[in-house]
Amino acid sequence: MTKPCVGPALSASCDPCEHVPDYIRAIAPYQPGKPVSELAREYGLEEASIIKLASNENPLGLPPAARVAIERELHELARYPDGNQYDLKVAISERTGWPIEGIVVGNGSNDLLEMAAAALLAPGRACVFSQHAFAVYPLATQARGAQSIMVPARDYAHDMPAMARAVTETTRLMFVANPNNPTGTFAPQGQIETLLNSVPRSVLVVLDEAYNEYLPAECRYDATRWLPEHPNLMIVRTFSKVYGLAGLRVGYALMHPAMADMLNRVRQPFNVNNLALVAARAALGDERFVERSFALNREGMAQLESGFRKLSLEWIPSFANFVSVRIPRREGKPQAMVVFEQLLRRGVIVRPVGGYQMPDHLRITIGLPQENERFLIALRDSLQETHA
């Protein structure tokens, strides 16, 4: 007879943690960028003196139209949000030309990536993604007990032909970030189209376009035109970046209505709150804010690249709202984390990317002109101190 799990001396079998699957226990939790408040506590700094260039947020803040929409919605916060997110889906449909039956809204784009994994992955199945790609891809795969097939990158970018060849009989999902985080690399539309034509229809290709709005005009393409011919395509976008709503957590995905039905079966009820829904709808129509954000980003990118040249530093050319710069080694040893700590002491938060197999790089979000300048000065001083 099984001994009851009661009393002061419980056996190991009575600990629920001991019954968590090994593939869950092996997960290293996602590490977000360091908050301003945390850095202030650690180093005794004034919060107002700290600049955060670590999480790819929009330095312009909240769009004016979204702020107005939020203020109007405040009196409705005692009510549950629309679980079907109808008004926002209509606005997205009007903007993209895709029917609302094929639109799923998420609590940030991460939520949508997790839904795809929940619907398609399980032990015995596999997911393909690139080396140096967004950390959520392997995390979402491992959380379902599925196999991660990580394809080596080519010059820090997705190797599309190799990713197509990596598909096996058990592959059910493929993540493609374009532009990619944290490298900022971009695959032209021809490469994406070739990939879609090479992947079996049994594999859902998730095209993650979180940074799509930062692409220069000559690089832009309309991925929605592939949806009618490829029912195994899912396009994911977010309001956290160019639309400045990172704190509200809202994103959306476009896909075949049948696949949307599957994702809605694993989607949490009321997964997007009232304020996020109305703010996203308003932000979607605030084209002037998007244009300002795009222009500011282009100017800031040029500012950082110029600063890197003066410091004789190498960087990965980026098509997003961040750039990854290489910190030179000293006596063969990586110095990126040393410089990262020096920047923290100077009140500047950036993002180390050693967890992405990039131990020599730091990722810097494009900020306001004065923030970019302060970072460059702090970087210069930190490099000098490190190599003193």
N, C-alpha and C positions, 0 to 999 in steps of 0.2 A: 504494500500500500504506500502511495506517495506521501511523504512527510508534509504536513501543512506548512505554509509559509507564514508562520506566526511566531511570536516570541522574540526575545532579544538576540538570539543567535540564528540568523537566517542563513541558509545555504546559498551558494552562488546561483543556483537555479531559481532562487526566489527574487533575484535582482532583475527587474525588467530590462535594464541596459544590456544584460548578458544575452538577451534574446533578440536584440537588434541585429539584422543581417550584417555580415562582415563587410559587404560593399558600402553600407551606410556608415559603419564605424570607421572605415578607412578614409572617409571624406575629410579633406582639409577645408574648413569653412571659408567662404569668400571674404576677402579682406578689403573693405571699402577704403577710400581715401581718408586720411586723418582729419577729423573735424577741427575747426578753429578753436572751439572751447577746450578740447583735449590738449591741444598744443599750448594754449594759454596756461592751463593748469600745470603741465609738465615743466615748462621753462619759466614760469612766472612772468609771462608777457601780457600786455594789454590786448584784449581781443581786437580792438579797433586798429591796432598796429600790424595785425597779421594779414597777409594776403594768401588766398588759397587758389592754387593753380593745379589742382590734383584730380578733379573729378569731371572734367569736360563740361562744366556748367556754362550757361550763357552769362557773360559779365554784365550785360545790360539789365539783367533781372527779369521781372515779370512784365509781359506785354501790357500796355495800357488797357486794351480792350478786355483782356482777361481779368485785370484788377477790378474793372467796373462790373463784369459779370459775377465775380466772386462776392462783391459787396451786395449785389441784388439777391444773391442766393442765401445769404446768411440766415435769414428768417426761416428757411426751410430745413435747417439742419436737424430738426427733431424727426424728420421724415426719412424713411429709407430712400436711397437713390433708385432711379429707374433701372431695374435689373436687366432690361433688354437694351438699355443705352440708346434708345431710338433716335432722339434728336441729334446726338453726336454721330451716329451711324449715317443718318441722312446727310449731314454736312460732309462727312468723309466721302460718301457716295457721289455727292455733287462735285466734289473736288477731284476725285479719281476716276469717275465714270464707271465704277464697279458697283454692282447691286448690293444692297444692304444684307441680303441673305448670305453673301460671301465675305462679310466683314465681322471680325471678332475684336472686341476692345479688351485691353488688359490693364492691370495695375502696373504700368510701366511695360516696356517691351520685354523685360525679363520674364514677366508673368506669361507672356505669349510663347516664349521659348520653352518655358517649363510645361505649358499645356501641350505643345507639340511632342515633347519627350514623354509626357504622361500618357498621351494617346497612342504612341507608336512604339515606345521602347519597353523592354522587359528582359529578364535573364534569357540568354540565348539569342538575343538580337544585337545589332551593332549600329553605331553612328559614326559617320565620317566628318572630320573637320581638319582644319589646317593647324600646323605648328604656329605659335605666336598669335593664335586667334583668341577671341573673347573667352574669359575664364568660365563663363556660365555654361558653355557648350560641354566641356568635360564633366562639370559638376552635375548638370542635369542628366547626363548620360549615366554617370556612376550611381546617382540616386535611384535609378531604375534597375540597377544590376545589369545593365547592358555593357557591351564591349565598346571601348573607345578606339577608333582607328584614326590616329593622328598622322597626317601626311606631312612630311618635311617641307618647309617653306622654301621658296626660291627667292633669294635676295629680300627676305623678310615678307614676301608676298605669297598669296595662295598660288600653288602650282595646280591649275585647273585640270590639265590632262592627267596628272598623277592622282588627283582626287577622284576622277572618274574611274581610273584603273583600280583604285583601292576598294571599290564597291564589291561586296561579296554577296553570297546567296542570303545571308542573314541581315544584311544592311537594310534598315528601314527609314533612316533619317540622315540628312546631310546638312550641315550648317555652313553657310557662306556669308562672310561679313564684307560688305562693300560700300564705303571704305571700311577697312579693318581697324579694330581697336586691339592692341595699342600701337600698331605700326603706322597707321594712317595710309597704308598702301591701297591702291585702287586697281580694279580689273575692268578694262573697257567692255562695253556691252557685247562685243563680238565674242569675247572669252566666256561670258556668262551664257550667251545663247548656245555656243558650242557645247558647254557643259550640260545644259538642259537637254540637248539633243543626244547626249552620250549616256545619260543616267537612265537606268530602267524606270519605267512608270511606277514600279512598286516602291520606289524610294522617294520620300517627300523631301524636296530641296527647299530649305528655309533660307531665303535671301534677306539678310539682316541689313536694312538700309537706315540705321539709326543716324548716320551722318550724311545722308544723301543730299540734304539742302545746302551743304557747304561745298558741293562740287562746283567748279567753274563751268561756265556755260558750254564750253567745248567738250566737256566730259559727260554732260547730263544725258540721260536716256529714260524712256518710259517703260519700266519693267512690267507694268500692267498689261501691255499689249501681248505679253507671252502667256497670260493666264488662260485665255480661251483654249489655246493649243496644248497647254501643260497643266492638267488637273493635279499634278504632283508638285506644283509650285506654290509656295506660301511667302508672301512679301511682308516683312515686318518693319514698322516705322514707329517713331516715338515723338512725344511732345517734350521730352526732357532736355533736348539739346538746343536747336535753333529757336524753338518756341518758348524756351525759358521756364518750363514748368516741372523741373526735376523734383522739387519737393512735393508735388501733388501726385506723382506717379501715374501716368496714363500713356498708353501706346495703343496701336491698332495693327491688325494684320488683314491682308487681302488674300483670298484663296477661293478654291472651288466651293460652292455651297455645301456639297456633301462633306468636305473636310471641315468646314466651319461647324457643321452639325456635330462632328466628332469632338472638336475642341470644346464646344459648349457643354458637352457631357462631363468634361473634367474641369471646367471653369467654376471657380467658386461663386456662389450667389452674391450679388451686390459687390463684385470685386473692384469696382471703381466708384469712389465717393461722389457726392453731389457737387462739391466745389471743383473737383477735377473734371467732371463731365462738362459743366458750363464754361469753365476756363478754357478747356481744350477746344470747345466749339467756337468760342470767341477768338482764340489765338489763331485758329485755322484760317480765319478771314482777315487777320491783321497783316496784310502783305507788306505794308510799310515797315513794320517792326522786323519782319524776316529779312527784308532788303538791307536795313540798317545793320542787323546782326551779321549778315553775309559780308558786307563791306568792311565792318570792323574786324572781322576775322581775317580777311585777306590782308588788311593793313598790318594787323598784329603778327601774322605769320611772316610777312616780309621783315618786320622789325626784329623778330627773334632770329630769323635766318641771317640777317645782317650782323646781329650780335654774335652769333656762333662763328661767323667767318672771322670777325675780329679776334675771337678767342682761339682760333685755329681748331675748332671742334667739328666733328662730322655728325650729321643727322640724317634721319630717314625722311626723304621728301614726303610730305603729308598732304592728303586731300580732305582732311577733317578739321576739327577745331582744336587740335593738339599736335604736338610734334615730339618725337622721341630723339633725344640727343645722346651721343656716345661720349662717355667719360673715359679719358685715357687711363690705361692701367699703369701701375707703378711697381716696378720690379716684378712684372708678370701677374700682379694681384689686382682684381677688380677694385675700383675706387668709387663706384656709383653710390653705394650705401654710405660711404664716408662723406661724400659731398652732400648726399641727401640729409644727413644729420647736421652738417654744417649749415645748410640752408634753413633747417628747422630752427636752429639757434638764432638765426637772423630773421625769424618770423616769416619765412616763405615756405609754403607747403607745395611740394610737387609729388609725383608718383613714381616710386621705384617699380621696376617691372621684371625683377629677377624671377618671379614666379611664372613668367611667360617665357622662360629660357632666354632671357635677355639681361644677363647680369651686369653688363657694361652700360646700360641705358637708363635714363630717367625720362619720364613722359611729362611734358609741360602743357597745360591747357592755355590756350590763347586768352589773355585777359585784356583789361583796359590799357591804353598806351602807358600810363604811369605805372601800372602793375607790371607790365612787361619790362619796362626800364628798370624797375627796382629788382626784379628777378635777375636780370642780366648783370647788374652791379653785384648782387649777392652771389651769383654764380662765379663771377670773376674773383671776388674776394675768397670764396670757399675753395676754388681751385688753387689760388696762391697759397692759402693756408695748408691745404692738403699736401702740396709739393714743396713746402718750405723745408 
